[in-house]
């Protein structure tokens, strides 16, 4: 695993920020449940000047709303080729995929997981996807696994210092 920090953190949504469930009511309303713990992962990354991006195959405004609320830097919906989209972001930032941390949970994430410098997979993902992870994560999708991913990348001591010296002073 890399000793330096990533220059970009990318994430899938369904099965990572959510439990993968899709809820529909009788009036065609679609709902997703997000875990608020994941918002701290965005906060930690931003505190260190690292942009965060969402790459999801779903095309739903629910995800867009969550991204806006958390001030996520990039949000791409309906992505068919996550490697291509990630590479475009890297090209804009003048970095390589090896400078990227990515967390995903399923078949459409596997190729990107193989190409990035930091690969995270929720504990709830299929075994053949988990085999691609460079970071071992204990939480499943929708349980705050994005935050756990970010904390593993930065390390416990850096997170504690950040919380103590920076984040608590901002309150």
Secondary structure, 3 states (H helix, E strand, C coil): CCCCCCCEEEECCCCCCCCCCCEECCCCCEECCCCCHHHHHHHHHHHCCCEEEEECCCCCHHHHHHHHHCCCCEEECCCCCHHHHHHHHHHHHCCCHHHEEEECCCHHHHHHHHHCCEEECCCCCCHHHHCCCCECCCCCCCCCHHHHHHHHHHCHHHHHHHHHHHHHHHC
